[in-house]
């Protein structure tokens, strides 16, 4: 099974946009996609932050 390249993923996303999409909206979505990909990669490699550590960060 071949993996879809980042370029192809972005091109497919661009095809779904309405004609009046702003550059800010496009960039916002691309940043979201990048963060999501990074989170999935971290999850797959078990590079995670324990729940207690996250709770402690937000308790400050």
N, CA, C and O of each residue as an XYZ file, in Angstrom:
240
protein
N       0.849     -1.177      0.000
C       0.000      0.000      0.000
C       0.886      1.228      0.000
O       1.760      1.350      0.858
N       0.686      2.142     -0.939
C       1.513      3.336     -1.006
C       0.913      4.453     -0.162
O      -0.302      4.567     -0.003
N       1.809      5.263      0.367
C       1.400      6.366      1.216
C       1.210      7.611      0.348
O       2.013      7.875     -0.547
N       0.162      8.365      0.611
C      -0.106      9.581     -0.139
C       0.870     10.662      0.321
O       1.068     10.852      1.521
N       1.480     11.369     -0.631
C       2.448     12.404     -0.288
C       1.730     13.627      0.289
O       0.536     13.832      0.072
N       2.483     14.415      1.017
C       1.943     15.653      1.575
C       1.438     16.554      0.462
O       0.376     17.165      0.578
N       2.195     16.630     -0.606
C       1.797     17.465     -1.747
C       0.444     17.023     -2.285
O      -0.428     17.856     -2.530
N       0.264     15.733     -2.468
C      -1.003     15.223     -2.989
C      -2.151     15.486     -2.023
O      -3.263     15.802     -2.445
N      -1.880     15.355     -0.726
C      -2.908     15.632      0.282
C      -3.353     17.091      0.198
O      -4.548     17.386      0.239
N      -2.390     17.996      0.079
C      -2.701     19.429     -0.007
C      -3.467     19.722     -1.293
O      -4.437     20.479     -1.274
N      -3.047     19.143     -2.389
C      -3.747     19.367     -3.658
C      -5.196     18.883     -3.583
O      -6.102     19.557     -4.075
N      -5.415     17.728     -2.976
C      -6.777     17.216     -2.820
C      -7.611     18.164     -1.947
O      -8.778     18.426     -2.237
N      -6.997     18.668     -0.882
C      -7.692     19.621     -0.016
C      -8.066     20.879     -0.800
O      -9.193     21.362     -0.692
N      -7.133     21.410     -1.586
C      -7.398     22.636     -2.338
C      -8.563     22.467     -3.310
O      -9.304     23.417     -3.565
N      -8.725     21.277     -3.844
C      -9.834     21.018     -4.771
C     -11.188     21.097     -4.083
O     -12.203     21.318     -4.743
N     -11.220     20.917     -2.758
C     -12.495     20.914     -2.038
C     -12.928     22.313     -1.592
O     -14.051     22.496     -1.123
N     -12.045     23.290     -1.737
C     -12.338     24.633     -1.245
C     -13.340     25.364     -2.132
O     -13.379     25.158     -3.345
N     -14.148     26.218     -1.511
C     -15.004     27.078     -2.328
C     -14.134     28.125     -3.037
O     -13.034     28.437     -2.581
N     -14.629     28.653     -4.134
C     -13.862     29.619     -4.926
C     -13.517     30.878     -4.140
O     -12.538     31.555     -4.454
N     -14.308     31.195     -3.125
C     -14.078     32.435     -2.370
C     -13.294     32.209     -1.075
O     -13.292     33.084     -0.209
N     -12.636     31.071     -0.921
C     -11.848     30.800      0.281
C     -10.698     31.801      0.365
O     -10.038     32.100     -0.630
N     -10.478     32.308      1.574
C      -9.401     33.275      1.763
C      -8.083     32.555      2.034
O      -8.058     31.387      2.423
N      -7.002     33.279      1.820
C      -5.688     32.716      2.104
C      -5.556     32.380      3.584
O      -4.949     31.369      3.940
N      -6.117     33.216      4.445
C      -6.075     32.937      5.886
C      -6.792     31.632      6.221
O      -6.299     30.854      7.038
N      -7.939     31.380      5.609
C      -8.672     30.136      5.850
C      -7.869     28.932      5.368
O      -7.845     27.891      6.025
N      -7.219     29.079      4.229
C      -6.411     27.986      3.688
C      -5.244     27.686      4.612
O      -4.984     26.527      4.937
N      -4.544     28.727      5.035
C      -3.395     28.544      5.925
C      -3.841     27.937      7.246
O      -3.179     27.041      7.769
N      -4.959     28.413      7.793
C      -5.467     27.873      9.056
C      -5.718     26.372      8.944
O      -5.368     25.612      9.848
N      -6.314     25.952      7.852
C      -6.604     24.537      7.670
C      -5.320     23.727      7.468
O      -5.196     22.615      7.981
N      -4.372     24.287      6.723
C      -3.107     23.577      6.513
C      -2.340     23.411      7.819
O      -1.734     22.365      8.052
N      -2.359     24.427      8.669
C      -1.707     24.318      9.978
C      -2.408     23.242     10.805
O      -1.749     22.433     11.458
N      -3.748     23.231     10.777
C      -4.506     22.211     11.493
C      -4.125     20.813     11.004
O      -3.907     19.905     11.807
N      -4.049     20.650      9.691
C      -3.691     19.351      9.118
C      -2.292     18.922      9.580
O      -2.074     17.756      9.907
N      -1.348     19.870      9.604
C       0.013     19.557     10.027
C       0.048     19.144     11.496
O       0.732     18.186     11.856
N      -0.686     19.861     12.342
C      -0.731     19.528     13.769
C      -1.371     18.158     13.980
O      -0.913     17.381     14.817
N      -2.418     17.864     13.232
C      -3.084     16.578     13.340
C      -2.146     15.445     12.922
O      -2.067     14.419     13.598
N      -1.441     15.631     11.811
C      -0.477     14.621     11.357
C       0.602     14.389     12.410
O       0.976     13.247     12.678
N       1.103     15.473     13.007
C       2.137     15.350     14.036
C       1.599     14.590     15.251
O       2.287     13.729     15.801
N       0.377     14.907     15.667
C      -0.233     14.201     16.792
C      -0.413     12.718     16.513
O      -0.177     11.887     17.389
N      -0.825     12.387     15.314
C      -0.982     10.981     14.950
C       0.368     10.266     14.946
O       0.474      9.129     15.407
N       1.405     10.939     14.423
C       2.743     10.356     14.422
C       3.221     10.113     15.851
O       3.775      9.056     16.153
N       3.003     11.095     16.731
C       3.403     10.946     18.125
C       2.655      9.800     18.789
O       3.231      9.052     19.578
N       1.388      9.665     18.475
C       0.587      8.587     19.046
C       1.105      7.226     18.585
O       1.204      6.289     19.378
N       1.433      7.126     17.301
C       1.925      5.861     16.755
C       3.274      5.472     17.354
O       3.550      4.285     17.528
N       4.114      6.452     17.671
C       5.440      6.169     18.233
C       5.426      6.206     19.758
O       6.470      6.108     20.404
N       4.237      6.348     20.317
C       4.060      6.386     21.779
C       4.832      7.547     22.421
O       5.251      7.457     23.575
N       5.013      8.631     21.668
C       5.669      9.842     22.160
C       4.584     10.739     22.753
O       4.229     11.776     22.193
N       4.068     10.304     23.911
C       2.900     10.936     24.501
C       3.231     11.577     25.847
O       4.223     11.233     26.489
N       2.377     12.515     26.259
C       2.491     13.141     27.572
C       1.449     12.483     28.476
O       0.276     12.412     28.110
N       1.856     12.005     29.637
C       0.902     11.361     30.543
C      -0.221     12.321     30.961
O      -0.008     13.529     31.065
N      -1.387     11.783     31.192
C      -2.555     12.573     31.547
C      -2.286     13.466     32.759
O      -2.688     14.629     32.770
N      -1.615     12.937     33.770
C      -1.328     13.715     34.973
C      -0.479     14.942     34.658
O      -0.682     16.007     35.241
N       0.463     14.796     33.745
C       1.321     15.915     33.370
C       0.520     17.003     32.645
O       0.733     18.193     32.874
N      -0.390     16.589     31.781
C      -1.250     17.543     31.086
C      -2.147     18.274     32.088
O      -2.280     19.497     32.032
N      -2.754     17.526     32.997
C      -3.622     18.123     34.014
C      -2.842     19.134     34.844
O      -3.364     20.200     35.171
N      -1.602     18.813     35.188
C      -0.789     19.722     35.995
C      -0.491     21.007     35.212
O      -0.473     22.088     35.801
N      -0.265     20.914     33.932
C      -0.001     22.109     33.098
C      -1.201     23.049     33.100
O      -1.040     24.267     33.161
N      -2.409     22.480     33.032
C      -3.608     23.307     32.956
C      -4.077     23.779     34.329
O      -4.912     24.679     34.421
N      -3.560     23.193     35.373
C      -3.968     23.575     36.731
C      -3.273     24.852     37.187
O      -3.680     25.459     38.178
N      -2.256     25.254     36.493
C      -1.502     26.457     36.886
C      -2.305     27.702     36.776
O      -1.805     28.787     37.072
